[in-house]
Amino acid sequence: MLDEGHRRAARGTDVVVGAADCRGRPHTEALLDGLERLEYRDRLEHLEHGDRRDSRDSREHRERPEHRDRPQRPDRPARPDREHGGFDLDAALRRRPALLLVDDLAHTNPPGHRNARRWQDVEELLAAGIDVLTTINVQHLESLGDVVESITEVPPGDTVPDAFVRRADQIVLVDVDPEELRRRMAHGNIHPPEVVDAALASWFRPGNLTALRELALLWVAEQVDDALRKYRDDHDIEGVWAARERVVVGLTGGPEGDTLIRRAGRIAARSAHGELSAVHVVRGDGLAAGASSAALARQRRLVESLGGSYHTVVGEDVPTALVAFARAGDATQLLLGTSRRGRLERFLTGRGIGETAVTLSGGIDVHMVTHERAGRGRPLPSRRRTLPLSRRVAGPVAGVVLPLLLTLLLDRARGSLNLTSEALLFLVTVVGVACIGGIGSALVAAVTASLLLNYWFMPPIGAFSYEDPDSVLALGVFLVVAGAVAAMVDRSLRLSRRAASATAEAETLSALAGSVVRGEHTVPALLARTRETFAAQAAELADHPVDDPTASQVALGDGGFLVLRGRTLPAAERRVLTAFAAHVRAAVERAGLAEAAAEAESVKAADRMRTALLAAVSHDLRTPLAAGWAAVASLRSPDVDFTAEERGELLATADESMARLSRLVENLLDMSRLQAGALTLDLRPTAWEEVVPAALDGLPDAGRRVALRGLEEAPLVLADPPLLERVVANLVANALRHSPPGHPVLLGASTLSGRVELRVVDRGPGLPVADRERVFEPFQRLGDTDNTTGVGLGLALARGLTEAMGGTLTPEDTPGGGLTMVVTLTRA
């Protein structure tokens, strides 16, 4: 980042360093020379003169400097911006440089800053027209947080939304070999010598670095892939750019599908980060009628089990649709099964899907995979809406050739058959030609047969004569029969097409319904499903009709339109698109209703919270306030002469009341900070023996009513010590309140698969299963009948603080009666 700042400054750009976290690295600090820097804002000035929205944090940092000076993790040196007020956003906005360098995008700002996170500062700078160059570690990307934690066993802490990082005009990956990074660490180029050993043994282990490096490469690769696809769409580039291996397998629903999927999966697996997609083409000309829905469902599960994706697309022509889908997904290979048709069917129906796909594929490699059903199964229906070219050509030819051949045969057998038999044979030939070529071929055959029958077999033989009524009747019968048979053939084809079209539409809508059932009911998911189903370049919502001759659009109602760009849809596909539009319209309406419901729910929640708060505060704050006030008023009364013992008793009452009032107010403020997401954490390795005694000091009778077990042997946990102290204190106070006399509260610690558990065990009345989640809601006091035990925030606050530290708090039954609260935290 600093190198780029120097390059920009050398070219005349106004460059200013807003925040640079050098951590005492001399080589990095040397790069700051020659660049203008904004000074860090002083913390005390920031707290006294800046935003006072977090007044409790401000007071805590002024009154409890020991928390500010807590030791750092051994592998994480102190940071300059933690010792000061941090990045001065207001100064940057006043200075308004052309380019501002802001380090550590994921940083959490100190208390008093108007933005909780540094990326929100950057967002404000961008809105003000200031270009920003910033840095972020891969573990701080929000989408990778759980993956990083599972690898390193350390929660990532501060994170940045991926969507914000993707908005960057340019993303540069700074890639370093793990061993090179460890050598730099060992030479003292990253951290001071006193923390090198701890760092190499913890975060900077080779396995951690290698995994984080791969995550970074994959994340950036996804962004590059998206940028490449956008560039190709913007520039109408249709050729295949084989940046990575993408394998598409075409499925018909036949039994060969499993073989094709496994073969495609092996090809994709041989390439690093290869992608597997399976596609089934639904059309209106009969292919869908031959597909098995059960087989397609099974094959979909197989594809997904291999890490691939399943797609259904609509297309008039199967090979064209397959190649269009593969090209739209930038596929490098297309796998198809060899034809199940026999030789006769291949001759009659012309080229198959595979041959046509090879012709259309361009730069996509097409694999024809053999299987056990090749050439043996039920022939696939024609791939055209009308008769194939071979039948349209063969029909008229047969209409001339077959009557001629029949004439030659009958001439040789002259005298063995009478005229009636000869006429019937010619009629059978006309019917056969009608079945082959339709009505046009039938008429050709009828005319040819009647002429040959009249010339060769009806007297006078060797001459055309239509004076005989039998000749005229024969010609009429041939024409009527040929026309009737051809009409029946044509009607059968039309009905077959309609049935196949209905089946195709039903299958497409079934796939759409299935996607909604599987949870793809959001507007973006349905738009993506629509785009891939109709093999379009883009599917989008518009407020008005678009002026694009290549676009297909359907009105959604309320002035909205569903627009498909890339190709004009025929009428049959438009009917299906209308059904998709209805689902999209419903999704838009659901999204609006959900947003309105969320807003209403937040208002209702706030109202419930306000009502509960007023009910609790009206009693629980008033009680200690009244008691303390009464004690102080008695002490100030001139009418009573108190003894030293009485005076001490009144002072103790006032002190206890004020302490209780302070705890109540502190709990209320902490809960409000948790709900507002404004809690500042300082996670570091923490020992239970450091936290538990401090938590018990403020609890009456805790010394003799609490038993400790296994705390000294328990490993360190990753926690914020003051917050963990509050958690333990609240849980122990709750356990003491419900434990009967003579039954101490037990605190024990144990380790389980990288996590450490603290168990707070009491022998009280326990808690019904139905109430175990309610007890963690604010202002709930289940089982408290005296109405003097606080505002019901103790357990709610304990769970909130535990989850903020990356842990969990769950209730369990105590064997023999009682309740056990289990705090689970990450092992440091």
N, C-alpha and C positions, 0 to 999 in steps of 0.2 A: 504494500500500500504506500509506504513512504517512498520507495523507488519510483512508483508511478507518479507520486506527487512531485518529485524532482523533475521528472520528464515533462510533466505538464507545465510546471513553472518555467522550465527552460524554453518552452514554446510560447511563453508570454501569458499563460493563464494565471489568473489571480487565485492562488492556492493558499489555504489556511488550514492548519492542524487544529481541529476542535478537541479531539481526545486521542491520546496515544498511550497505550498501556505497555511501557517498555519493561517493567518489572526488574529494573536494574541491569538490563543486558547492555553492556557497553557498545557492542556493534550496532544494536538497534538505536540506542540513544544518539550515536554519532550521526545517524541518518536524519535526525531532527535539525541538525545545523543547516542554516540557510533557508529554513521554512518558517514562516510566521506562525506563531502559536497563540491560541487563546488560553488565558490563565484559568486554572481550576477555580471554581467558585468556592469561597471559604464556607465551611460547614456551618459555623455558628452564625455568620452573617446571613447565610441562606435560610437558617431556621428562624432567625429573629425578624428578618425583613421580607422574607419570601412568602410563599403560599403556606397558610397555617391550617390547611384542612386536616392535617394529621398531627394535631397538637399533642396527643399523648406520646407519639413517637418522639416529637421534639423534646418534650420534658424528660422522657426516658434517657435520651442520649445526653442531655445536659446533666441530669442528676445521677446517672449510673455509668460513669466513664469506664468502669471495669468491664462492662459488656462491649464497649467500643474497642478496648485494648485486649480482647481475648486472643490467645495464640492462634495462628493460622494452622491449616493442615500442613504436615511436614513436607508434602510435595507441591504446595501452593504458596509461594511467597506473598508477602504483603503487597497490596496494589496501591499506587498513589491515589487513585480516585476514591479509595475507601478511607483514606486519611483526610480527604478534603470533601468539598461539596459535590464533586463530580463535574461532568460536562456542563458548561454554562450555555444553555440554549438561548437565553435572551441576548447574551453578548454575540452569539453567532448570527442571530436574526438582525441585530443592529449592524454588524459588520458586513453582512451580505456578500461574501466572496463568490467568485464564479464556481469554485470547487472547494468543498469542505471535507477534510479527512476525519472520519469518526471511527475509532477502533471499537471492537467488541460490541457488535450489534445486539447481542443477547443480554447485555448488562442490565441489572436492575438498579434503578436510580436510588440514591439515598433518600431518607425521609424528608418531606418538605418540597421535593421537586414536583412540578405540576403534572408530569407524566410519570407513571410508575415504571416504564420500561424505555430503554434507549431507542428501540426500533420505533416507538411512538414519537420520540424526538425527531428521528429521521423523517418520519411521515410528515411532521409539521414543517421541517426544512424543505422538503420537496414541494409541499403545498405553497410555500413562500417563493418558489422558483430558484432554489439553491441546489445545484448538483452535489451529490454526496458519493464519496468513495468509502466503503466500509468493509469490515471483515466479520466472518462468523465461522465457528468451528462446526463440523458436521454433526457432532453430538447435540448441538443446540437447535437443530431443525425439529420442529414440533412433531412431525410425522414419524421421526426416527427415535423419539425418546424411549419408548418401551423396548425397542430393539437394542439400543445402546445400553440400557440398564441390564438387560438379560445377558449381554456380553461382558460388560465391565463390572457388574454388580454394584454400580454406583448410579443413583438417579442423576439425570443430566442437569437438574436444577433449572436455571433460566433457559427458556426456549423462545423461539421466534416462529410465528405462523409461516408455513411453507408458501402460502399464497402471497405474502408480502415479499419474500425473497424472490419468488418467480417474477415479480413485477420489475426486477432490475433490468436495465437495458443491456447489461453485459454481466456474465458470471464467469469468473476465472478460477479454475481449480489450481491451488498451490499444492502440488503432489510431491511428497518426499518419501523415499524408501525408508521403511521402519528401522532398519539397521543404521542407516545414515543418521536418522533422527536420534537414535540412542547414542551414537558416537558424539553427536553435537551436545547431547545432554551430559555425557561423561566428561567432555572437555570443558564444561562450565559455560557453554554458549547460550544456555536456556535458563537455568536456575543457578543460584549460588551453590558453592560446593557442599554446604552443610545439609542441603535437602536433596542432593542428587541421588544418593542411595535409596532414600524412601521413594522418590519419584520413579526410578527405574524398576523398583520392586512392586509398584502399585499401578498407577495409570499408564505408565510408559512400558508395560510389558509387551513383548513382540506380538503375542496373540491379539491383545487389545488394539495395537496400532495397525496390524494387518486387517483386522475386521473393520475398523473405522475407515481405513483407506478404501476398502472395497465398497463400503456404504457410500462414501463420497463419490467414488467413480460412478457407481450405479445411479445415484441421484442426479449427478450432472449429465450422465448419458441420457436419462429420461428428458431432461430439459433440452438437450441438443436434438433429441428425436422429435420433440414437439416443434422446436424451431425449424427443423428440416421439413417437417410435414407442412407447416404454415408457409414456408418459402415456396415449396413446390405448388401448393394451392394458389398462392398469390401470383405465381408466374406460369400457371397452367402447364406445368411439367408433368407429363404422363409416363415417362420412361421409368424403369426400375433403377433405383440407386441402392445397391446392395451394401448398405452400411452395416447391417447385421443379418443373420440368417433368419428368414421368416418363412415358415412352411405352412401352406394352405392345403387341406385335404377336402376333396369334394365327396359328399355323401348322398346316396340315393335312398337310403332306408333299407337297402338290401342286405343280405347276410354277409357280403364281403366287407361291410363297413368296419368291423372290428379289426380285420387284417390291415386295412388301409390306415386306420388310426394308429395302430402300434408301429407300423412301418414309418409313418410320418413322425411319430414321437421319437423314434430312434434317430432319425435324421436331424431333428431339431436339437436333441440332446448332445449330438456330437459337436455342435457349435456352441461356443461360449455365449450364454444369454440368448440362445435361439428361442424363437417364439413359434407356438403351434396354434393354428386356428382351423376349426372344422366348419364347413358351410354346406347347408342344404338349400337348394334352389326350389322354391315353390312357384309354379306357373299355372297357366290356365289351359294347357294343351295335353294333359294326361299324365305327366310324370308323377305328379303328386298322388294320383290315384293308385300308382303302383308302389308307393312308399308305405312302410310299416311304421305306424306311430310308436308302437312298443319298441321296435328296433331302434328308431331314432332317439327315443328317451334313454334307452340303454347306452347307445353310442355317445350321447351327450354326457352321461355320467362318466364314461370311460375317458373322454377327452378332458373333462375337468379334473379327473383323478391324475392325469398326466401333466397337469399344470397348464393346459390349453384353454381356449375359449370356443364356445359354440355359437354359431350365427345362422339365422334364417333370412334369406333374401328373396325378393320377388323379381322374376325376370321372364320375359316372353321367350327368350332363347337361352337354354341352359348353358352352353359353353360360353356365350357372350357374357352372361351374368357371372359365371365363375371367374373368367379372366378379368372382368371389371372389378369384382370384389378383391381379387388378388392384387391388381394394380393399385386400387385405392389404399390398400393396406401396405403397399411397398413390399409385397412378398417377393421372395427370390425363387421359390420352388412351389409347384402345384402338383399334387398327387391325385391321380384318378385311377379307378379300377378299369381293367380291360372289359370290353362289352360282354354282357351276358346273352346277347342275341346269337342265334344260329346263322349259318351262311345264307340261307334263303332270306331271312329277315334283313340281314345286312344288305343283300342285293336289292330287296324291294324298298327299303327305307333310306338307302343312301349312306352317306358318311355318318359316323357316330359322333358322340360328344367328344371323345378323346381326340379324334383326328381334327375336328373343327377347333378345339381348344389349342392344339399344337399350332395350327395356322394363325390363330389370333394372339398367341402368347407374347410375341415380341421378345423382350429380354428375359422373360420368366421361363425357367427350366420346367418342363412338363414331364413327369414320371408316369408311365403307364404300368401299373402294378398288376401282375397276374394273380389269380386266386382260384380256388377250387370250383367256383360257379361260372368261370369264364366259358362262354359259348354253350352253356347247358341250361341256364335258368330261363324264366319267363322273359320273352323279349320286351325290351323297353318300348313304350309307345313312341310314335313319331314325334319329332322335335318341332314340327310346324303346325300351325293352326289349320292348314289345308292339306290336300294330298301332296306327298313329296314329289320332287321333280322327276324321279325315276318312274313313278306311276303316271304322272301327267304326260310323260313322253311315251311310256310303254303302252298306254291305253289306246291312243289313235293308231299306233303301229299295229297293235294286236287286232284292232277293228278291221284292218285291211288284210293282214297276214293270216290270221286264223281262218276266216272264211275261205281264202284261197287254198290253204292247206287242206281244209275239209273238202273242198271241191275236187282236188286231186285224188284224195282217198276215195271219195264216192264214185268218181269217174272210173277208177280201176275196179271198183266193185259193182259197176253198173249191172242192173238186172237182178241183183240179190236183194235189194230193198225197194219198196214202193215209194211213191212220191210223198206220202204222208210221213213215213219214217225219215226221209231225207229232209223234209221241212222241219221236223222236230229237232233233228241234229243241228241244223242251222240256228234254230231258236235257242238251243242250249248254248251255242257259241256266242250268240248276241248277249245272253244273260251273263256269261262269264266275263266278256269284255266290259259290260256295265259295272260289274263288281270291281274290276281292276281300275278302270279309268274314269268312272263317273258318267254323267249324262252326255257329255260331248263325245266321248269314245263310243258310248252305246249307240248314238245316232249314226256315227260313221260305220259301225259294224252292222246296224240294221239296214242301211242303204246298200252296203256292199253285199251282204248276204242275200237280200231280196233280188238284187240284180243278177248275182251268180245263179241263184235258184231258178230265176225266170229264164236265163239264157241257156243253162246246161241241162236242166232237168224238167222244165215244163214245155209241152208242145206249143209251137214248133221249136224243137231243139236246135240250137245254134243261131237263134234270132230272138230279139226282144219283142215281146208281144204283150200288150195289156188290154187286148180286147176280151180275153177270157176273164170273167169275174173272179176266178180263183187267184189269178196273178195279183189283181188289185187287193183282194182280201189278204193274201200272204204279206204283201208289203205293209198294209195297214196294221196287221197283227204284229209284225216285227217291230214297227215303230212304237206301237202302244206298249208292248211288253218291255221293249228296251227303255222307253221313257219311264214306265212305272218302276222297273227294277232300279234304274239310276236314281230316281227320286227317293226310293227307299234307302238306297246307299247314302245319298246326300243327307237325308233326314237323320239317319243313324249317326253319321259323322257329326252333325250339328248337336244332336242330343248328347253324344259322347263328350264333345267339347264343353257343353254347358255343365254336364256333371263333373267333368274334370276341373272346370273353372270354379264351380261351387266348392269342390273338395279342396282346391288350392286356397281359396279365400278362407274357408273354415280352418284349414291348418295354420295359415298365417295368423288369423285372429286367435287361434288357440295358443300359438307361440307367444303372442302379445299378452294374452291373459296370464300365461305361465310366468312371463317376466314380471308382471305386476304382483302376482302371488309371491314370487321370490324376493320382492322388496324393491324392484326397479320401477317404483311408482313416482319418483321425483321428476320434475320437468326436464332437467338435463339428461337423466337416464332414458326417458321416453324419447326425447329428441335424438339421442345417439342411436337408440334402437330403430327409430324411423329411418334415420339416414342409412344405416347399414342394411335394413330390410329392403329398401328400394334402390340400393346401390347408387345413392346420390352423393354429390360432393359435400353438401352441407344441408342441415335441417335446422330451421330457426323460426322464432316467433317474430311477427311484424305487426305494427299498429295499423298499417294500411297496405293495400295491394302493391306489389313490387312491379316495376316496369322492366321485366326481364323475360324475353321470349323463350328462354330455355328453362325457366322455372315453372314448377307446378305448385299451385297454392289452393288451400281450402280455408273457407271462413270458419272461425271458431265461435263466432257470436261476440257480442259486446265490442265489435270493431276490431277484433284480433284476427290474425291469419297465420296458418301454418304453411311455411314456404319450403319447398324442396328445390335446391339448385343443382344443376348439372345435367339434367335430362328431362324431356317432356314425357309424361306418363300417358299410356293409352287408357281408354275408358275403363277397361277391366281393373287395372291397378288403381285408378282413381277411386273406385268404390271401396277398395281396401284402405286406401289412404284416408277416406272419410271416417272409417272406423278408428284409425289411429288418431285422427284429429279429435274425435270425441274423447278418447282417453287423455290426450294432451290437455284438452279443455278442462276435463275433470281434475287433472293434476294441478292445473293453474288455479282452479277454484279451491282445491284442497289446500294448496300452499297459502292462498289468501286467507282462508278460514283458520289455518294453523297459526298464521302470523297474528290474526286478530285474537285467537284464543290465547296465544302466548302473552300478548299484551294484556288481555283481560286477567289471565292467571297471575301475572306479575303484580297487577293492581290488587287482586284479591289477596295474594300472599302478603303484600305490603300492608293491606288493611288488617289481615289476621295478625300479623306481627305487631302492628301498632296497638290493636285491641289487647293482645296478650301482654304487651309491654306496659300499657297503662294499668291493666289489672294487677300485674306483678308489682310495678313500681308504687302503685297506690298503697300497698301494704308493706312490702319488704324493704323499701327505702325509708318509709315513714317510721317503721318500728325502731331501728337503731338510731335514727335521727331524733326521735322523740325521747328515747332513753338517754342518749348523750346530752341532749338539751336539758332534760330534767336534772341530771346530775350536776351539770355546770351551773344551772340556775340555783340549785340548792346550795352549792358552794358559795355563790355570790350573795346569798340572802343574809342580810345583817341581823335577822330576827332569830337565827338559830346559832348556837355555839357548839360546833361539832368537835368531837374528840379527835385525836390524831388517827385512831383506828377508823372512825367513821369517815373522816376526810379521805383517808387512803382508799376506803371502799368505794366512795363516790368517784374518785379519780380513776380507779380501776374500771368502774362501770363506763365512764366517759371514754376511756381509752379503748375498751373492748367494743363499744358501740361505733366509735370512729374507724377502728380497724375493720369491723364488719362492713360498715358503709363503704370503706375504700375498696374492699374485695368485691362488693357488689358492682360498684362503678367500674372497676377494672375488668370484671367479667363482661359487663355490657359493652364496654369499648372494644375489648378483644373480639367479641362476637360480631360487632358491626364491622371491624376490620376484616375478619374472615369472610363475611358475606360480600363485602365490597372488593375482595381480592387484593387488598392493600397491605397484606402482612409481609414484612421483610424477614427473610430467613438467612441464617448463617450456619449452614450445615457443616459439621466437622466431627471427627471421631470423638465419641463421648463415652465415658465410663459410668456404669450405673451407680457405683459407690460415690461418684462425684455428684450425682443428681439426687438420689433418694434421700440422703440425710438432710440436704437443704430443703427438700419438699416436706419432710416430716417436722422440721423445726417449727413451722408456723401452725401446726395442728395440735390442739390441746389433747393431752393423754396419749399422744401417738407413741411416745417413748416406751410406755408400758403396755400398750394395746396392739402394737404392730410387731410381727416377727418377720425376720429377713432370712432368706435361704438362697444360696448359690449366686449371690450378686457379685462377689469378688471374683469368681471363676468365669463369669459370663464375659464374652468378647465385647469389644467396643462396638457401638452402633453409630450410624450416621444420623446425627440429629442436631438440633439447635438447643443447647443445654438449658437456657432459661425457659423455653417453651416446653421442653420435656419435663422440666421441674413442675410447671403448672399442670401438665397432664397428670403426673403422678400424684400431686397434691389433691387435685379434684377427685381422682378415683379413690384414693385412700380416705378422703373426707366422706365420700358417699358410702364406702364400705363401713367406716366407723359408725356412721349414723344408723345403719341398719343391722349392725352386729349386736347380738345380745351380750350382756355382761358375762365375763368369764370365757369368752370365745374371741381370741385375738385375730386380727386381720393378718393374713399371710401374704408376703411379697416374695415371689420366686422367679428366677430367670433361667432360660434354657435356650439351646441353639437348634435350629431345624433348617437344613438345606439352604445355607446362606442367609438365613433370617434369624433374628433374635427375638424371643418372646418374653415379655414381663407379664406375670399373672398376679392379679390382685384378687385374693380369695376371701370371701366372707361367709359366715354361717347364719346369715339372716333369713328372712322369709322367702328369698328368691324372687323371681319375676316370671309371670306367665309368658309363654312363647309369643302370644299375640301382641304383647306390649314391648317386646325387645327392641323394636325399631322406633316406637313412639317415645321411648325413654331418652332417645338422642335428639329429639326435637326441642327447640328452645321453649322455655317457659312451661315445660312438662314436669310435674312433681308427683309421679305415680308412687303410691304407697305412703306419701307424706300427708298425714292427717292433721298435724298440728299447725300447718300453714305458717311456720316460722323458720323454715329451712332454706331460705334463699329464693331467688327468682327462677330457679329451674334451668340454669345455664351451665352447671358444672359438667355434666356428661356431654351435652351438646358441644361445649367448648373443647372438652378433652378429645372428642372424635375429630372435630374440625382441625385442631392443632396437630393431631397425629397424622391425619391425611395430608395436611400441608407439608409435613416432613417426609412424605412418601410412604407412610405406614398405614396400618389398619387398626381399628379398635372394635372388637366383637365380644358379645356376652355369651357365656356358657353356664350350664348348670354345674354347681359344685357337688361332687359326689357326697351323698349323705345330707344334702340340703344346703341351700344358699346360692350365691351368684358369684361367678368368676369373670372378671374383666380381663381380656387378653390384648395386650399392646404388642403389635408385631412391627419391627423396624428392620431396615437393611443393615446387615453386618458391615462394619466399616472395613 
